[in-house]
Amino acid sequence: MQRNAVFVDAGYLYSQSAVSLTGANAARPSLRLDEAELINQLKSLALNLSAGAQLLRIYWYDGAKNGMTAEQLVLADMADVKVRLGSINSAGQQKGVDSLLVTDLIDLARNQAISDAVIVTGDGDMRVAVQIAQSFGVRVHLVGLEPSSASQSQLLRQEADTVHEIPKIDVAKFMKHYGALAAIPAVPVAAKQPVEVSLTFENAVARSIHDILSQVSLDEMERLRGLVASNPSIPAQYDRPILGTCRHLISRDLTDSERRTMRKAAVQFIQGTAD
């Protein structure tokens, strides 16, 4: 049976989406992904590029620090999608992500699990992995986002069996740019304000949650509601700023019990059931 697999370099997809939509680089927190739309587009694209071969699965390669983000949680719960995570160091750089993609591509090719590989990336380091996969009879289709020629290694483009570009009009269907309003600050605004001496733990929790989650766009809040409905936990990208703000407001670390209380209150805020 002929099968295809899709390999998505999330770092490339986000950075090139920003260029495609705005003509310039943009911080990842300012971008919002429509996971369902992207996966549907990738499935359709893979079907066309591989002459009707059946999909094995879509692999999503990304970095994580102290837990999955909201986007990663949504993707991990989707059918036919496997999230593969490397780490993010203190400088914000992804580590180990490329090696996961290389290993999976070579292993699937060697085991004859796929006939076609659709790779969304621009990284020239993928070239050797592409050559090895091709030596096992796999056809490799390189996919970029418009304008892709300047964002992809020329050697990698030459190595691929086919090269395809997702046009801006389709990029805009799965990615939105909200500008600075969508970003969650690394150092919460509350941390810059004087702390009331009489502030109780309960008040600190309420203020921390409000300061962070009130900045979330309506679309993102709707997505968070869907997430906590099936898994009542807070994605790391929001949990850490809320925890940091609360820690500052009470001038100490939270106990394990207090952290659970804070997270329960955050879930209630998202669900719209907070007091």
PyMOL commands that set and color helices and strands:
alter all, ss='L'
color gray80, all
select helices_A, chain A and resi 10-22+28-30+35-49+70-76+97-110+124-135+154-159+168-174+179-182+189-192+201-213+218-230+236-250+256-271
alter helices_A, ss='H'
color red, helices_A
select strands_A, chain A and resi 3-9+31-33+54-64+81-88+94-95+116-120+139-145+162-166+175-177
alter strands_A, ss='S'
color yellow, strands_A
deselect
rebuild
show_as cartoon
